[in-house]
Amino acid sequence: MTPDEIDALADKADPNQYWKHPGMEILSMPQEHRDQMMMGVYLRRYADQQRDLARCLEQQKSWLITPFGSSTTARRMIDTPEDHARLRERSASARKQIDES
């Protein structure tokens, strides 16, 4: 599934775009609406992560994620460590062999 397809799924999960509502208003929403909002939020985050990973693949970089709490992280694209670069090369070589057979 592409990031755009995931975003479209998020729009279906939260058709009223509750995620754009002010925080105080969200607190007074029925649980069903908050659940819709969170489904959309999590799907949009996942789509964003998939875009980040695609950029890393295109640039032959790695993605560093540092957790600060259960739902808070810092993320950054970095040069790929040497041992990970070797793994990437092996994986690409194996995929190529499969595609050629």
C-alpha positions in Angstrom: 0.0 0.0 0.0 1.4 3.4 -0.9 1.5 6.4 1.4 -1.2 8.1 -0.6 -3.5 5.0 -0.4 -2.9 5.0 3.4 -3.8 8.7 3.5 -7.0 7.9 1.6 -7.8 5.2 4.1 -7.2 7.7 6.9 -9.8 10.0 5.3 -12.3 7.2 5.3 -11.6 6.3 8.9 -12.0 10.0 9.9 -14.3 11.5 7.3 -15.2 14.5 9.5 -11.5 15.3 10.0 -11.9 15.4 13.8 -8.1 15.7 14.0 -8.4 19.3 12.8 -10.7 20.2 15.7 -9.4 22.2 18.8 -8.1 20.0 21.7 -10.8 21.2 24.1 -13.5 20.3 21.6 -12.0 16.8 21.1 -12.2 16.1 24.9 -16.0 16.7 24.8 -16.5 14.4 21.7 -18.2 11.1 22.1 -15.8 8.2 22.3 -16.8 7.0 18.9 -15.6 10.3 17.3 -12.4 10.2 19.2 -11.8 6.7 18.0 -12.4 7.8 14.4 -10.0 10.7 14.9 -7.3 8.4 16.4 -7.6 5.9 13.5 -7.1 8.7 11.1 -4.2 10.1 13.1 -2.4 6.8 13.3 -2.9 6.0 9.6 -1.5 9.4 8.7 1.5 8.9 10.9 2.1 5.5 9.3 1.8 7.1 5.8 4.3 9.8 6.8 6.7 7.1 8.1 6.4 5.2 4.8 7.3 8.4 2.9 10.3 8.9 5.1 11.5 5.3 4.5 11.0 5.7 0.7 13.2 8.8 0.8 15.8 6.9 2.7 15.8 4.1 0.1 16.1 6.6 -2.7 19.1 8.3 -1.1 20.7 5.1 0.3 20.3 6.5 3.8 19.1 5.1 7.2 16.3 6.4 9.5 17.2 7.0 13.1 14.4 7.0 15.6 15.0 8.1 19.2 12.1 7.5 21.7 11.5 10.1 24.4 8.3 8.4 25.7 5.7 5.9 24.8 4.4 8.1 21.9 7.1 10.8 21.4 10.1 10.4 19.2 12.7 12.3 17.3 13.5 11.1 13.8 16.3 11.9 11.4 17.8 10.6 8.2 21.5 9.6 8.6 24.3 8.0 6.7 23.9 4.3 6.8 26.2 2.5 9.2 28.7 0.2 7.3 27.2 -3.1 8.6 23.7 -2.0 7.6 24.9 -0.9 4.2 26.3 -4.4 3.7 22.9 -5.9 4.7 21.1 -3.6 2.3 23.4 -4.7 -0.6 22.9 -8.4 0.2 19.2 -7.9 0.3 19.2 -6.1 -3.0 21.4 -8.8 -4.6 19.0 -11.5 -3.3 16.0 -9.7 -4.7 17.8 -9.3 -8.1 18.5 -13.0 -8.2 14.9 -13.8 -7.5 13.7 -11.4 -10.1 16.0 -12.9 -12.7 15.0 -16.5 -12.1 
